[in-house]
Amino acid sequence: ASGQTVERSHSVVAVAAVANSNAAPKAPKVIRVVILLVSFFFSLWSVIGRSTRPGDEPRCDVVGDAVAGTLLGRADAAAARALIKEKFVSARLQAYQLAYEHAFIHGPLDAPAGQREGINLIGRIDGKSPDDPVMVVSAHYDHLPVDGDDIYNGADDNASGVAALVAIAEWFQDNPPDHTIIFAALDAEETGLAGARAFVRNPPVPLEQIALNLNLDMVA
């Protein structure tokens, strides 16, 4: 968020514990998943650091008074999406199907005039064991627009989550995980979790391979 910062040294502790947790090589898949989950829950308290350190914080400027709202179909949504995509590129995330953007249609099936296009941004950092369970780190990037004289910048809900997602991705590029991590900036959360539902309908990997989803929402 504009002014939103996340201390990198603390924001990735629990995620690192999960992504780098491994059972013995011959352990059944279910045992490895259990170990993955236990590592996650025991480290959850330190996923997102609340303090900041000048000169060492990632910024994700997706909000401001000039951004009147990033709901489906708004031009401001495209601007926010372009900035997040830029962050994905700078973090060197790998794309699925040669693209970060994955479009979906949201709205009543029997009323095409009410349908709108949403776009999720999905990237990944490959783990050392690509066939093992993977984890998903997600955050929605849409937020509510201007309402009368009130401006809802979305700094906490949810540019803070996007900034945390970017910080985690940047850290893992310098500290490769054992398990693949998928990073998903989701659209249309404010209109009924539409982006999350689209992700589940068309996941980048089989759903049974996903061990857990760490969703970052209002972390400021």
C-alpha positions as MATLAB code, in Angstrom:
seq = 'ASGQTVERSHSVVAVAAVANSNAAPKAPKVIRVVILLVSFFFSLWSVIGRSTRPGDEPRCDVVGDAVAGTLLGRADAAAARALIKEKFVSARLQAYQLAYEHAFIHGPLDAPAGQREGINLIGRIDGKSPDDPVMVVSAHYDHLPVDGDDIYNGADDNASGVAALVAIAEWFQDNPPDHTIIFAALDAEETGLAGARAFVRNPPVPLEQIALNLNLDMVA';
ca = [
       0.000    0.000    0.000;
       1.115    3.595   -0.329;
       2.989    3.880    2.918;
       2.399    0.223    3.801;
       5.605   -1.567    4.817;
       6.436   -5.072    5.920;
       9.691   -5.995    7.633;
      11.195   -8.657    5.434;
      13.246  -10.350    8.142;
      10.093  -11.209   10.119;
       7.415  -11.523    7.444;
       8.666  -14.812    6.039;
       9.634  -16.821    9.119;
       6.591  -19.083    9.255;
       6.286  -19.349    5.496;
       9.922  -20.433    5.334;
       9.282  -23.083    7.978;
       6.458  -24.489    5.893;
       8.098  -24.270    2.489;
      11.294  -25.887    3.690;
       9.763  -28.595    5.887;
      10.449  -32.142    4.738;
       9.789  -35.618    6.033;
      12.095  -38.549    5.459;
      12.460  -39.356    1.758;
      10.405  -42.569    2.022;
       7.647  -41.175    4.231;
       4.130  -41.543    2.789;
       2.669  -38.442    1.198;
       0.120  -38.045    3.990;
       2.915  -37.907    6.581;
       4.712  -35.203    4.624;
       1.496  -33.185    4.412;
       0.957  -33.499    8.170;
       4.496  -32.323    8.877;
       3.950  -29.426    6.492;
       0.767  -28.392    8.283;
       2.220  -28.769   11.779;
       5.224  -26.623   10.830;
       2.853  -23.996    9.514;
       0.598  -23.771   12.557;
       3.463  -23.711   15.046;
       5.059  -20.816   13.156;
       1.951  -18.857   12.158;
       2.415  -16.155   14.798;
       5.446  -14.757   13.008;
       4.224  -14.797    9.393;
       3.763  -11.040    9.137;
       5.964   -8.631   11.106;
       4.144   -5.510   12.251;
       7.234   -3.342   12.702;
       9.230   -1.529   10.061;
      12.856   -0.658    9.538;
      13.656    2.464    7.453;
      15.406    1.646    4.234;
      14.595   -2.067    4.335;
      10.934   -2.369    3.487;
       9.202   -3.363    0.256;
       6.509   -0.993   -0.962;
       3.489   -1.775   -3.054;
       1.849    1.487   -4.124;
      -1.511    0.202   -5.301;
      -3.666    2.766   -3.524;
      -4.021    6.534   -3.209;
      -6.639    9.235   -3.505;
      -6.266    9.107   -7.286;
      -7.251    5.444   -7.235;
     -10.992    5.606   -6.743;
     -11.479    1.869   -6.375;
     -10.320   -1.352   -7.945;
     -13.569   -3.252   -8.252;
     -14.243   -5.360  -11.326;
     -14.119   -3.534  -14.619;
     -12.683   -0.240  -13.342;
      -9.694    1.359  -15.045;
      -8.050    1.700  -11.640;
      -8.151   -2.085  -11.287;
      -6.046   -2.372  -14.430;
      -3.547    0.146  -13.043;
      -3.229   -1.754   -9.765;
      -2.900   -5.017  -11.655;
      -0.123   -3.605  -13.830;
       1.844   -2.563  -10.756;
       1.453   -5.963   -9.095;
       2.510   -7.639  -12.328;
       5.598   -5.430  -12.325;
       6.348   -6.639   -8.793;
       5.936  -10.254   -9.918;
       8.424   -9.660  -12.713;
      10.951   -7.980  -10.411;
      10.569  -10.872   -7.955;
      11.290  -13.238  -10.874;
       8.192  -15.349  -10.351;
       7.543  -18.042  -12.925;
       4.247  -17.779  -14.803;
       1.740  -20.507  -15.533;
       0.812  -20.962  -19.197;
       3.288  -18.199  -20.100;
       1.221  -15.483  -18.392;
       0.603  -14.069  -14.935;
      -2.924  -12.943  -15.808;
      -5.744  -15.481  -15.629;
      -9.152  -14.087  -16.533;
     -12.534  -15.318  -15.348;
     -16.135  -14.225  -15.739;
     -18.103  -13.165  -12.681;
     -21.840  -12.632  -12.682;
     -25.140  -14.414  -13.267;
     -24.983  -17.030  -15.994;
     -28.518  -16.196  -17.140;
     -27.832  -12.458  -17.417;
     -24.827  -11.788  -19.665;
     -25.289   -8.031  -19.314;
     -24.450   -8.351  -15.637;
     -21.293  -10.348  -16.177;
     -17.871   -8.793  -15.742;
     -14.343   -9.988  -16.299;
     -12.013  -10.448  -13.370;
      -8.307  -11.192  -13.570;
      -6.188  -13.107  -11.076;
      -2.414  -12.782  -11.115;
      -0.614  -16.067  -10.449;
       3.097  -16.825  -10.269;
       5.294  -19.366   -8.555;
       8.705  -20.161   -7.159;
       9.629  -23.751   -7.924;
      10.719  -25.933   -5.049;
      13.431  -28.536   -5.056;
      10.818  -31.305   -5.105;
       8.182  -30.313   -7.692;
       6.018  -33.395   -7.080;
       5.677  -32.752   -3.354;
       2.773  -30.812   -1.817;
       2.791  -27.106   -2.625;
       1.525  -24.126   -0.672;
      -0.363  -21.082   -1.885;
       0.194  -17.533   -0.625;
      -2.685  -15.287   -1.658;
      -4.016  -11.765   -1.186;
      -6.865   -9.948   -2.899;
      -6.049   -6.669   -4.628;
      -9.513   -5.236   -5.247;
     -10.984   -2.696   -2.854;
     -14.068   -0.567   -2.414;
     -14.408    2.730   -4.328;
     -15.377    6.233   -3.369;
     -18.667    6.472   -1.484;
     -19.933   10.044   -1.510;
     -17.294   12.154    0.196;
     -15.533    9.126    1.632;
     -12.509    7.642   -0.104;
     -11.734    3.997    0.562;
      -8.092    3.723   -0.421;
      -7.842    0.081    0.524;
      -4.497    0.564    2.263;
      -5.265   -2.049    4.901;
      -7.944   -3.939    2.945;
      -5.995   -5.048    1.123;
      -2.862   -3.411   -0.207;
      -1.234   -4.466    3.067;
      -1.767   -8.092    2.115;
      -0.407   -7.504   -1.390;
       2.709   -5.839    0.056;
       3.241   -8.809    2.372;
       2.813  -11.240   -0.524;
       5.421   -9.344   -2.556;
       7.835   -9.285    0.405;
       7.530  -13.046    0.867;
       8.081  -13.675   -2.849;
      11.197  -11.492   -2.907;
      12.653  -13.278    0.115;
      12.179  -16.711   -1.365;
      13.963  -15.786   -4.556;
      17.094  -15.419   -2.436;
      16.219  -18.407   -0.242;
      14.862  -21.163   -2.533;
      12.218  -23.317   -0.839;
      12.040  -27.104   -0.798;
       8.344  -26.964   -1.673;
       6.904  -25.008   -4.575;
       5.100  -21.827   -3.530;
       2.293  -20.360   -5.639;
       1.631  -16.631   -5.260;
      -1.877  -15.478   -6.177;
      -3.094  -11.877   -6.246;
      -6.839  -12.389   -6.448;
      -9.485  -10.166   -8.000;
     -13.104   -9.622   -6.939;
     -12.896  -10.583   -3.272;
     -15.206   -7.713   -2.399;
     -17.917   -9.099   -4.682;
     -18.198  -12.551   -3.156;
     -14.739  -14.145   -3.274;
     -15.083  -14.499   -7.025;
     -11.344  -14.559   -7.681;
     -10.763  -17.229   -5.058;
     -13.601  -19.315   -6.482;
     -12.115  -18.980   -9.970;
      -8.733  -20.115   -8.643;
     -10.307  -23.247   -7.140;
     -12.261  -23.978  -10.335;
      -9.114  -23.711  -12.455;
      -6.116  -24.313  -10.190;
      -2.600  -24.114  -11.639;
      -1.841  -27.518  -10.077;
      -4.200  -30.320   -9.016;
      -6.077  -29.323   -5.865;
      -4.974  -32.482   -4.081;
      -1.363  -31.306   -4.438;
      -2.068  -28.080   -2.507;
      -1.355  -28.645    1.185;
      -2.493  -25.252    2.456;
      -3.313  -21.672    1.551;
      -1.921  -18.750    3.541;
      -4.262  -15.851    2.767;
      -3.080  -12.338    3.663;
      -5.936   -9.928    4.322;
      -5.782   -6.709    6.370;
      -2.378   -7.412    7.932;
      -1.436   -3.780    8.598;
];
